Amino acid sequence: MSNIWTNIFKPRQTEEDTILAVLMRIPIFEGLDSKELRQIENILHQREYAKQETIFFQGEPGLGMYIIIQGDVDIISEPEKHQLAELHEGDFFGELSLLDESPRTASAVAKDPSRLLCLFQSDLNDLITRNPGLGVKILVQLARTIGARLRKTNDHVTELKKVYQA
């Protein structure tokens, strides 16, 4: 009988709530208030990918970043098909393409059926034009995120050099 009453007074979590919760955990959107996060949410595009479907190919121009809402994504170096990373719900990738359209340095493939949010460079640029203050916040966090990933990569390369020189 208690099952009848379990969630009667608790509001259901909506799709919008789920997206906002994921955005709050993304370092690029760190420090944004709920109003600013809703502005971000309004420019995101949701896409679904089948198992083993390619999200983008290495060498293609980068058009935007992706946030995994559901599923797993493999980042793969072509042509040898070397797995560089396996990403999961709440992870994001491709953020460098928010700054330029340089060719992708790896391919991204949905490991299983996946749902992703996409933030395209053109939409971010429009947001920056409309709301420069919010744009600066995002760009500063983007720079910090890219810097942190670069430092981690440098540390990894240094460790690999030590291993191969030994």
C-alpha positions in Angstrom: 0.0 0.0 0.0 2.9 2.4 0.6 3.7 2.2 -3.2 0.6 4.2 -3.9 2.0 7.2 -1.9 5.7 7.0 -2.7 6.1 9.8 -5.2 2.8 11.7 -4.9 4.3 14.8 -3.3 7.7 14.7 -5.0 7.8 16.5 -8.4 8.9 14.4 -11.3 12.2 15.2 -12.8 11.7 16.5 -16.3 14.0 16.2 -19.3 14.8 19.9 -18.8 15.8 19.3 -15.2 18.1 16.4 -16.4 19.8 18.6 -19.0 20.3 21.4 -16.5 21.8 18.9 -13.9 24.3 17.7 -16.6 25.2 21.2 -17.6 26.0 22.2 -14.0 28.6 19.4 -13.9 30.4 20.6 -17.1 33.5 22.7 -16.2 32.8 25.1 -19.1 29.5 26.1 -17.5 30.9 26.2 -14.0 29.7 29.2 -12.0 26.7 30.0 -14.2 23.4 30.6 -12.5 20.2 28.9 -13.5 19.1 31.7 -15.8 22.5 31.6 -17.7 22.3 27.8 -17.9 18.8 28.0 -19.4 20.3 30.3 -22.1 22.8 27.6 -22.8 20.1 25.0 -22.9 18.2 27.0 -25.4 21.0 26.8 -28.0 21.8 23.1 -27.5 20.8 20.6 -30.1 19.9 17.1 -29.1 21.0 14.1 -31.3 20.6 10.4 -31.0 23.1 7.9 -32.4 22.8 4.2 -33.0 25.3 1.6 -31.7 28.6 2.0 -33.7 27.4 5.1 -35.5 30.1 7.7 -36.1 29.4 11.1 -34.5 32.3 12.7 -36.4 35.3 11.6 -38.4 39.0 12.4 -37.8 40.0 15.1 -40.3 36.6 16.7 -40.6 36.3 20.4 -39.6 35.3 20.8 -36.0 31.9 22.4 -35.7 31.1 22.1 -32.0 31.3 20.2 -28.8 29.2 17.3 -27.5 27.9 16.4 -24.1 26.8 12.8 -23.4 23.4 12.6 -21.8 23.0 8.8 -22.3 25.3 6.1 -23.6 29.0 5.7 -24.1 31.3 7.1 -26.8 34.7 5.9 -28.0 37.3 8.4 -29.2 39.4 6.6 -31.9 42.6 7.5 -33.7 42.4 6.6 -37.4 43.4 4.7 -39.4 44.7 2.2 -36.9 41.5 2.3 -34.9 43.4 2.9 -31.6 41.0 3.8 -28.8 42.2 7.0 -27.1 39.3 7.3 -24.6 36.0 5.9 -23.6 33.5 8.5 -22.5 30.4 8.1 -20.4 27.2 10.0 -19.4 28.1 13.5 -18.2 31.4 13.6 -20.2 32.0 16.1 -22.9 34.3 16.2 -25.9 35.2 18.3 -29.0 35.3 21.6 -27.0 38.3 22.9 -28.9 36.1 23.3 -32.0 34.2 26.0 -30.2 37.2 28.2 -30.9 38.1 27.2 -34.4 37.2 24.8 -37.2 40.5 22.9 -37.2 40.2 19.3 -38.4 39.2 16.8 -35.8 42.2 15.0 -34.4 40.2 11.7 -33.8 36.9 10.1 -34.6 34.0 9.8 -32.1 31.8 6.7 -32.3 28.8 5.8 -30.2 29.6 2.6 -28.4 26.0 1.9 -27.8 22.7 3.8 -28.5 23.5 7.3 -27.2 21.9 10.6 -26.7 24.1 13.7 -27.0 23.7 17.4 -26.7 25.6 19.5 -29.2 26.8 23.1 -28.8 27.9 24.4 -32.2 30.4 27.2 -32.6 28.0 29.4 -34.6 25.4 29.2 -31.8 28.0 30.1 -29.2 29.1 33.0 -31.3 25.5 34.3 -31.5 25.2 33.9 -27.8 28.4 35.9 -27.3 27.0 38.7 -29.5 23.7 38.8 -27.6 25.1 38.4 -24.1 28.8 39.4 -24.0 29.0 38.9 -20.2 27.9 35.3 -20.4 30.1 34.8 -23.4 33.2 35.9 -21.5 32.3 33.6 -18.6 32.1 30.6 -20.9 35.2 31.5 -22.9 37.3 31.9 -19.6 36.1 28.5 -18.4 36.7 27.0 -21.9 40.3 28.3 -21.8 40.8 26.8 -18.3 39.4 23.5 -19.4 41.6 23.3 -22.5 44.6 24.4 -20.4 43.9 21.6 -17.9 43.6 19.0 -20.6 46.8 20.2 -22.2 48.7 20.0 -18.9 47.4 16.4 -18.4 48.5 15.5 -22.0 51.9 17.0 -21.4 52.3 15.0 -18.2 51.3 11.9 -20.0 53.8 12.5 -22.8 56.5 13.1 -20.3 55.8 9.8 -18.6 55.8 8.0 -21.9 59.1 9.5 -22.8 60.6 8.2 -19.5 59.2 4.7 -20.2 60.6 4.6 -23.7 64.0 6.1 -22.7 64.5 3.5 -20.0 
